[in-house]
Amino acid sequence: MSKNIMTAAAFFLLAAVFSLRFLYSSPFAATWDQVDFALALERYDLLAMQPHFPGYPFFIFGGMLANSWIENPAQALSIFNGIMTLAASLPVYLLARQYAGRLPSLLVVAALQTNTYLSILSAQPMSEGAAIGALWWYLWAVHRAYHKNNLTAQLLPLLFFSLLMGIRLSYAPFGLAIVLLWIHQYRKGKRFRELAGLAAAAILFQGVWLAALILSEGSISGFLKLSMGFVAGHFTSWGGAVTESGEPLPSRLYRLTVHNVVFTGMFAGSLLLLGAGALAGGLLLIRFRKAAFREYWSNNKLLLTLAGAYIIWNLFAQNIDKPRHSFPIAMLLLFSLFTMAAAKSAKAQYALILFAGLQLAVSVPILKEQAEKKPAVYQMAEYLEQQKQPLIVYTWEETRVLQYLSVPYDHKRFYTYPYFKKDITYQKDKEIYLTGELVDGFKEQGVDLYPRLEKVKEFHSNLLFDPVYGEIELYKLKK
């Protein structure tokens, strides 16, 4: 296969995957977070959780711009994600060019951009797609600052880190890259006064979006109260952090690395992609000697250090029930592996273009399903609308989506059984429905309602799109 053919194939794959993401951008706000974001495009109000803290101001602003020509707010956010991941092709290419030629670097971009799980995230109304795009620009700027000492080069990573934090605050551990950069520069002779000036500039850049959030809340005290409430909640059961999950650490680490990073992040749950990846990985181990892997560590020391730091953050402080929280780790590892392989072997370049094509083929039906098949909670909403009225449905968190859909029946969210028990005494004239998540929540509190319930329906959607509410069981309280 000639270089011209491989170049044309890479550009074709990139054009195809970007077209697919825009064509199949999701119009659904199917989770609590997605509803928060969609509502924020209509009215930005942190107190009303439009969106939830910390506000995601740059993500919402981008969604608002897209919403000016895309009527559906959820789809507007999805389109903005697609634009951000498209723009990330340039910094990925520029980073790869530090270690490989033009064609290998282009192939790295094609292989990374056709990643199926990246396409899923890029085509739904969550902030991960835009954050991944901003992350690549930030990493490129940090790398550039290592090699250029002019003021623009030193300020650029600080600017991109501010953009990243204004899109997704949970990517804060990547700020370690700036700290490592400054340590390196200090050892090379940069004066402390200069570093202090850069630190002040970093605070100023972050202050831009923080000041905007404070103004939106009306006061610093109101903003601090809201932020403390969020932080406290993040480290309770709804936040999914290790402090409250109760799951043994080895089990949690296994789920993070094997299920989230490898099986989902790298291969999107596809056995076909997993098999191809395992074969390529095996050949890579056989093909390269120890010296190549020492060079791999030397070339990717910063990225691998950041990946390690993010694994620790993800393991202890995030909800690993959602593989999207672990996706940056997969991206960094894939980039480093793709770059090493493409730079060292012509056969690896052929393998990369074939793997990119395979990823694209796997992505097509998945993206189509995400855009066209109604999520499980939408299915439940429509089913209940067809049932005998009046009725009320008690939920765990699904009520946020029901509220967004403006369903014509009553729905309430409860987390504790005593409040639910009291409330149903006021609903004697209504059919009473409960979701399985709520029933399971009550069971954890020591109250088993299953003997009093009749299972009426199950609703399913792809767990790749929504691992938490992709399966919903609906029950009716027996009279």
matplotlib code that plots the C-alpha trace (Angstrom):
import matplotlib.pyplot as plt

x = [0.0, 1.6, 1.9, -0.6, -3.2, -2.7, -2.9, -6.1, -7.5, -6.7, -8.4, -11.4, -11.7, -11.5, -14.1, -16.4, -16.2, -16.8, -19.7, -21.2, -20.9, -22.7, -25.3, -26.0, -25.7, -28.0, -31.2, -32.0, -31.4, -31.6, -29.8, -29.9, -26.7, -27.8, -31.0, -29.1, -27.0, -29.9, -31.9, -28.9, -29.1, -32.5, -31.7, -28.4, -29.1, -26.8, -29.2, -31.9, -29.2, -29.2, -26.5, -25.3, -22.2, -19.5, -21.4, -19.3, -19.5, -17.4, -19.2, -22.6, -21.5, -20.4, -23.8, -25.5, -23.7, -24.7, -28.2, -28.5, -28.9, -29.7, -33.2, -32.9, -30.7, -29.4, -28.5, -26.8, -24.5, -23.8, -22.9, -20.6, -18.8, -18.3, -16.8, -14.4, -13.2, -12.8, -10.6, -8.5, -7.1, -4.5, -2.9, -2.9, -1.1, 1.4, 2.2, 2.7, 5.0, 7.5, 8.2, 7.0, 6.9, 3.9, 2.2, 2.6, 1.3, -1.7, -2.4, -2.2, -4.9, -7.1, -6.8, -7.5, -10.4, -12.2, -12.1, -15.7, -16.2, -14.8, -17.5, -20.2, -19.1, -18.7, -22.2, -24.1, -24.9, -22.2, -19.1, -16.6, -16.4, -15.6, -13.2, -11.2, -10.9, -9.6, -7.3, -5.4, -4.9, -3.7, -1.2, 0.2, 0.6, 2.5, 4.8, 5.5, 6.3, 9.0, 10.8, 10.0, 10.7, 8.9, 6.0, 3.3, 4.5, 4.5, 1.1, -0.7, -0.9, -2.3, -5.0, -5.9, -6.0, -8.5, -10.6, -10.4, -11.5, -14.4, -15.5, -14.9, -13.5, -12.9, -10.0, -8.1, -5.4, -4.0, -2.9, 0.0, 1.5, 2.0, 3.6, 6.0, 6.8, 7.6, 9.8, 11.7, 12.1, 13.3, 15.9, 17.0, 17.6, 14.3, 14.0, 11.5, 10.1, 9.2, 7.5, 5.6, 4.4, 3.2, 1.4, -0.4, -1.3, -2.7, -4.9, -6.0, -7.1, -9.0, -10.6, -12.2, -14.7, -14.9, -15.9, -18.6, -20.0, -19.9, -21.7, -24.4, -25.0, -25.1, -22.5, -19.3, -21.1, -23.9, -21.3, -19.3, -22.4, -23.3, -19.8, -19.5, -22.8, -21.6, -18.3, -20.0, -22.4, -19.7, -18.1, -21.4, -23.2, -24.6, -21.1, -19.8, -16.4, -14.5, -15.2, -18.8, -19.0, -18.0, -16.5, -13.1, -10.3, -9.0, -12.4, -12.7, -9.3, -10.1, -13.3, -11.5, -8.6, -10.1, -13.7, -13.6, -10.2, -9.6, -12.9, -15.0, -12.6, -10.3, -12.7, -16.2, -17.3, -16.7, -15.2, -14.2, -12.1, -10.8, -9.6, -7.9, -6.3, -5.1, -3.6, -1.9, -0.6, 0.8, 2.7, 3.9, 5.4, 7.1, 8.3, 10.0, 13.0, 13.5, 15.3, 12.1, 10.1, 12.7, 12.4, 8.6, 8.8, 11.3, 9.1, 5.9, 7.0, 4.7, 1.6, 2.1, 2.7, -0.5, -2.4, -1.1, -2.2, -5.6, -6.0, -5.5, -8.0, -10.5, -10.1, -10.6, -12.6, -14.9, -17.8, -16.4, -19.8, -19.6, -16.8, -16.7, -15.0, -12.1, -11.8, -8.9, -6.7, -7.6, -6.9, -3.5, -2.5, -3.8, -2.0, 1.4, 1.0, -0.2, 2.7, 5.4, 4.0, 3.6, 7.0, 8.8, 7.3, 5.7, 3.7, 2.3, 1.2, -0.8, -2.3, -3.2, -5.2, -6.9, -7.8, -9.1, -11.3, -12.6, -13.4, -15.3, -17.3, -18.2, -19.1, -21.7, -24.5, -23.7, -23.9, -27.1, -28.7, -27.7, -29.3, -32.5, -33.4, -35.2, -33.4, -34.9, -36.3, -38.0, -39.6, -40.9, -42.3, -44.3, -45.5, -46.8, -48.6, -50.6, -51.7, -54.9, -54.9, -54.6, -51.2, -48.0, -44.5, -41.9, -38.4, -34.8, -33.4, -35.4, -37.9, -35.4, -35.9, -39.7, -39.7, -37.7, -40.2, -43.2, -45.1, -48.8, -48.8, -47.4, -43.8, -41.7, -38.2, -37.5, -34.3, -35.6, -38.5, -40.2, -40.9, -42.2, -44.4, -46.0, -46.5, -48.4, -51.1, -52.1, -52.3, -55.1, -57.0, -54.0, -52.2, -48.8, -45.7, -42.1, -38.8, -36.5, -33.7, -36.0, -37.1, -33.5, -32.6, -35.3, -34.1, -30.6, -32.3, -33.9, -37.3, -38.2, -41.1, -40.9, -43.7, -46.1, -45.2, -46.2, -43.5, -45.2, -42.5, -38.8, -37.1, -33.7, -31.2, -27.5, -25.4, -22.6, -24.7, -26.0, -24.5, -26.7, -30.2, -29.9, -32.0, -35.2, -37.7, -41.1, -43.3, -46.9, -48.0, -50.6, -54.0]
y = [0.0, 3.3, 6.4, 8.3, 5.6, 5.4, 9.2, 9.3, 6.4, 8.3, 11.5, 9.5, 7.8, 11.2, 12.8, 9.8, 9.7, 13.4, 13.2, 10.3, 12.2, 15.2, 13.1, 11.0, 13.6, 12.5, 14.5, 12.9, 14.2, 10.8, 11.2, 13.7, 15.4, 15.6, 17.3, 19.7, 20.7, 20.9, 23.1, 25.4, 26.5, 27.9, 29.5, 29.3, 28.9, 26.9, 27.0, 25.3, 22.8, 24.3, 22.9, 21.4, 22.7, 23.6, 25.2, 24.0, 27.6, 27.2, 23.9, 25.6, 28.7, 26.5, 24.7, 28.1, 29.0, 25.8, 26.2, 29.4, 27.2, 23.8, 24.0, 20.9, 21.9, 18.3, 18.0, 21.4, 20.2, 17.0, 19.1, 21.3, 18.1, 17.0, 20.3, 20.2, 16.6, 17.5, 20.5, 18.2, 16.5, 19.3, 19.1, 15.3, 15.5, 18.1, 16.0, 12.8, 14.8, 15.1, 11.4, 10.3, 11.5, 13.1, 9.9, 8.0, 11.0, 11.3, 7.6, 8.2, 10.9, 8.6, 5.7, 7.9, 9.8, 6.7, 5.2, 4.1, 5.2, 8.6, 8.8, 7.9, 10.6, 13.1, 12.6, 13.0, 16.0, 15.5, 17.5, 14.7, 15.1, 18.8, 18.2, 15.6, 18.1, 20.8, 18.3, 17.7, 21.4, 21.7, 18.8, 20.2, 23.6, 22.1, 20.1, 23.3, 25.2, 22.7, 23.7, 27.4, 29.9, 33.0, 34.5, 33.3, 29.7, 29.9, 31.4, 29.2, 26.1, 28.2, 29.6, 26.1, 24.7, 27.5, 26.5, 22.8, 23.6, 25.7, 22.7, 19.9, 20.6, 16.9, 17.0, 19.1, 16.4, 17.2, 20.5, 18.3, 18.8, 22.6, 21.8, 19.4, 22.0, 24.6, 22.2, 21.4, 25.0, 25.9, 23.2, 24.6, 28.0, 29.9, 32.4, 32.0, 35.5, 34.4, 31.3, 33.3, 35.6, 32.6, 31.3, 34.6, 34.4, 30.9, 32.2, 35.1, 32.8, 30.5, 33.6, 34.6, 31.7, 31.6, 35.3, 34.7, 31.9, 34.0, 36.8, 34.3, 33.3, 36.9, 36.7, 34.9, 33.4, 31.9, 30.4, 29.0, 27.5, 25.8, 24.5, 23.0, 21.3, 19.8, 18.6, 17.0, 15.2, 14.1, 12.0, 10.4, 7.5, 9.6, 10.7, 7.2, 7.9, 5.1, 6.8, 5.7, 2.9, 0.1, -1.9, -3.6, -1.7, -4.6, -5.0, -1.3, -1.2, -4.2, -2.5, 0.8, -0.7, -3.8, -2.8, 1.0, 1.7, -1.4, -3.1, 0.1, 3.0, 1.3, -1.2, 0.1, -3.4, -4.9, -8.4, -7.8, -4.7, -6.4, -9.4, -7.2, -5.1, -8.1, -9.6, -6.3, -5.9, -9.4, -8.8, -5.5, -7.2, -9.8, -7.2, -4.7, -5.1, -3.8, -0.7, 0.3, 0.2, 2.2, 4.8, 4.5, 5.5, 8.3, 9.8, 9.4, 10.1, 13.1, 11.4, 8.2, 10.2, 12.1, 8.8, 7.4, 10.4, 10.3, 6.6, 7.5, 10.3, 8.2, 5.3, 7.2, 10.3, 9.5, 7.2, 4.4, 3.0, 5.5, 4.5, 7.9, 9.1, 6.9, 7.7, 10.2, 7.3, 5.2, 8.2, 8.9, 5.2, 4.7, 7.8, 6.7, 3.1, 4.2, 6.8, 4.3, 1.6, 4.0, 5.5, 2.2, -0.1, 0.2, -2.9, -1.2, 1.7, -0.8, -2.3, 1.2, 2.1, -1.2, -0.9, 2.6, 1.3, -1.5, 1.0, 3.1, 0.1, -0.8, 2.8, 3.2, 1.1, 2.2, 5.9, 5.3, 3.5, 6.2, 8.9, 7.0, 4.5, 6.1, 5.7, 3.4, 6.3, 7.8, 4.4, 4.3, 7.8, 6.9, 3.6, 5.3, 7.9, 5.1, 3.6, 4.2, 7.6, 9.1, 7.6, 8.6, 7.1, 7.2, 7.2, 7.4, 9.9, 9.3, 12.0, 14.6, 13.3, 13.0, 16.6, 17.6, 15.7, 17.4, 14.2, 14.6, 12.5, 12.9, 11.8, 12.2, 11.4, 9.8, 8.5, 7.4, 5.0, 7.0, 9.9, 7.6, 5.7, 9.0, 10.3, 7.3, 7.8, 10.9, 9.0, 6.6, 7.5, 6.8, 3.8, 3.8, 2.9, 2.5, 2.1, -0.7, 1.6, 3.1, -0.3, -1.5, 1.7, 1.0, -2.6, -1.3, 0.7, -2.5, -2.3, -5.0, -3.9, -6.6, -8.8, -5.9, -5.1, -6.4, -6.2, -4.6, -3.8, -3.6, -1.0, -1.4, 0.8, 0.3, 0.4, 2.0, 5.2, 5.1, 2.5, 3.6, 3.9, 1.8, -0.8, 0.2, -2.1, -0.7, -2.0, -1.3, -1.3, -4.0, -2.8]
z = [0.0, -1.1, 1.1, -1.1, -0.7, 3.1, 3.3, 1.3, 3.5, 6.7, 5.5, 4.3, 7.7, 9.5, 7.2, 7.7, 11.5, 11.8, 9.4, 11.4, 14.7, 13.4, 11.5, 14.5, 17.3, 20.1, 20.5, 23.9, 27.4, 29.1, 32.4, 35.3, 34.2, 30.6, 31.6, 33.8, 30.7, 28.3, 30.7, 31.2, 27.5, 28.2, 31.6, 33.4, 37.1, 39.4, 42.3, 40.1, 38.9, 35.4, 35.3, 38.5, 40.2, 39.2, 36.3, 33.3, 31.9, 28.7, 27.9, 28.3, 26.4, 23.5, 23.7, 23.6, 20.4, 18.8, 20.1, 18.0, 14.9, 16.4, 18.1, 20.3, 23.3, 23.9, 20.2, 20.3, 23.1, 21.2, 18.1, 20.2, 21.5, 17.9, 17.0, 19.9, 19.2, 15.5, 16.5, 18.7, 15.6, 15.1, 18.6, 18.4, 15.1, 16.4, 19.5, 17.4, 15.0, 17.9, 17.6, 14.1, 10.5, 8.8, 7.6, 10.9, 12.8, 10.5, 11.1, 14.8, 14.5, 12.4, 14.8, 17.8, 16.3, 15.1, 18.6, 19.0, 22.6, 21.8, 19.0, 21.5, 24.0, 21.2, 20.0, 23.3, 25.5, 28.2, 28.8, 28.2, 24.5, 24.7, 27.6, 25.7, 22.9, 25.2, 27.0, 23.8, 23.2, 26.8, 26.5, 23.2, 24.8, 27.8, 25.5, 23.5, 26.7, 27.5, 24.2, 23.8, 26.5, 25.1, 27.1, 24.7, 24.9, 28.8, 29.0, 26.5, 28.7, 31.5, 29.1, 27.9, 31.4, 32.3, 29.3, 30.4, 33.9, 32.6, 30.6, 33.2, 36.6, 37.3, 34.9, 37.5, 38.1, 34.7, 36.3, 37.5, 34.0, 34.7, 38.1, 36.5, 33.8, 36.4, 38.4, 35.2, 34.4, 37.9, 37.7, 34.4, 35.9, 35.6, 38.4, 41.1, 40.4, 36.8, 38.1, 40.6, 37.8, 35.8, 38.9, 39.2, 35.6, 36.1, 39.0, 36.8, 34.0, 36.3, 37.9, 34.6, 34.7, 38.5, 38.7, 36.1, 38.2, 41.4, 39.5, 38.3, 42.0, 43.2, 45.9, 47.0, 50.1, 48.0, 45.6, 48.5, 50.1, 46.8, 46.2, 49.7, 49.2, 46.0, 47.4, 50.4, 48.1, 45.8, 48.5, 49.5, 47.8, 44.9, 44.1, 43.9, 45.5, 47.2, 50.6, 50.4, 47.9, 50.3, 47.4, 48.1, 46.6, 44.4, 42.9, 42.3, 40.6, 38.4, 37.2, 36.6, 34.6, 32.9, 32.3, 32.1, 30.5, 28.4, 27.5, 27.3, 26.7, 24.2, 22.5, 23.3, 24.6, 21.1, 21.1, 17.5, 18.4, 21.6, 19.5, 16.9, 19.7, 21.5, 18.3, 17.5, 21.1, 21.1, 17.8, 19.2, 22.2, 20.0, 17.4, 19.7, 21.9, 25.4, 24.0, 22.2, 25.4, 27.2, 24.5, 24.8, 28.5, 27.7, 25.0, 26.9, 30.5, 31.0, 29.5, 31.4, 34.7, 34.1, 33.3, 36.6, 38.5, 36.9, 37.7, 41.4, 41.2, 39.3, 41.7, 45.0, 44.1, 41.1, 40.3, 38.3, 37.6, 34.7, 32.3, 30.8, 33.9, 33.1, 29.4, 29.5, 30.8, 27.7, 25.4, 26.8, 26.7, 23.1, 21.9, 23.4, 22.0, 18.5, 18.3, 19.2, 16.8, 13.9, 14.3, 14.5, 11.9, 8.4, 9.2, 12.3, 10.1, 7.9, 11.0, 12.3, 9.2, 9.2, 12.9, 12.3, 9.5, 11.8, 14.6, 12.1, 11.0, 14.6, 15.3, 12.6, 14.0, 17.6, 16.8, 14.8, 17.8, 20.2, 18.0, 17.0, 19.7, 22.6, 25.9, 28.6, 30.6, 27.5, 26.9, 30.5, 30.2, 27.1, 28.6, 31.7, 29.6, 28.0, 31.3, 33.3, 34.9, 37.5, 38.4, 40.2, 39.7, 42.5, 41.2, 42.4, 39.9, 36.7, 37.7, 36.4, 32.9, 33.4, 34.4, 31.3, 29.1, 30.8, 31.3, 32.1, 35.3, 38.7, 39.6, 42.7, 43.7, 47.1, 48.7, 52.1, 52.9, 55.8, 53.4, 50.7, 53.2, 54.4, 50.8, 49.5, 52.1, 50.1, 46.8, 47.5, 44.3, 42.1, 40.6, 42.3, 40.3, 41.5, 39.6, 40.4, 41.5, 44.2, 45.4, 45.6, 47.5, 50.1, 50.4, 51.3, 54.0, 55.4, 53.8, 51.2, 49.2, 46.5, 48.1, 47.8, 44.2, 40.8, 38.1, 35.0, 32.5, 31.7, 29.6, 27.9, 26.1, 25.4, 28.6, 26.6, 26.4, 29.9, 32.2, 35.2, 33.7, 30.6, 32.3, 34.2, 35.9, 36.6, 39.5, 40.5, 44.2, 44.8, 46.0]

ax = plt.figure().add_subplot(projection="3d")
ax.plot(x, y, z, "-o")
ax.set_aspect("equal")
plt.show()
